[in-house]
């Protein structure tokens, strides 16, 4: 039974300015879809913080509910592949960009973007992973598809205390890689070692050479920073290594030359988690529920918050506060 009205965290940009607030909403006010889910969990991502504060151009139309991740239970469906009671997850697929997102007690979505919750994950765990965990896993998938192997040497993870980075440290270590974590938060190094990092390097201690190439230091890398960090990494990757680029917290620029690519044969792989093809999306979630499931997920996920606490969580994330992931409790699911 879908109530006439329910709570949603909605983002506006109109004559009254850019703002986000909790509103009472009916299902017919939401984007079209053939499945309605009762939301149990969502999460806070960097894109959510940019969208919720107006500090980034994420939404392509207004108003929309925030939240690029959602996990819940089907309550109504005209799609043959989903039935009432099915636990499902959705990340990307236009959530909080072109259609209403997961910060809502009920959500109408297209069935072609929904993924059945794989065995081995609870709804809570799925949102502790969310887009961040999916991005880290997609990065590893693409690197390994390109020939990356643990015996090639250490993998570097930048922005290591963030959501993507911390999950990648844990996940890649579990997959057999020697992980080197790069972070500006020296006080979090002991925590990163607990997650599986063999070496921790302070961002402030990195000094990239001006030359097109330098002595190789890493066999590959997952970079969520971009800018000077990504530019520097291209100069120090071992022959035939890969860099998976998934973020731009440090800038959108890339200053490099063709030398590392034609002399060392390195690869720069773009990671677009929002636009991942559906068959591969299902495969990645199945890996996240099994052999790539982080061993320290409870340590990476902070205390759950409610819709009312989202603005504070956005500010902390954009100011560099905290570490790991922030799950958002929307329903009454007891798994968290």
Helices and strands as residue ranges (DSSP letters): E 6-14, E 17-25, G 27-29, E 35-44, H 46-53, E 64-65, E 69-77, E 87-91, E 106-109, G 111-113, E 115-116, H 123-145, G 150-152, E 155-157, H 163-174, E 179-183, G 186-188, H 189-195, E 197-202, G 203-205, E 218-223, H 227-233, E 237-245, H 259-263, E 267-270, H 278-288, H 297-300, G 307-309, H 310-318, E 326-329
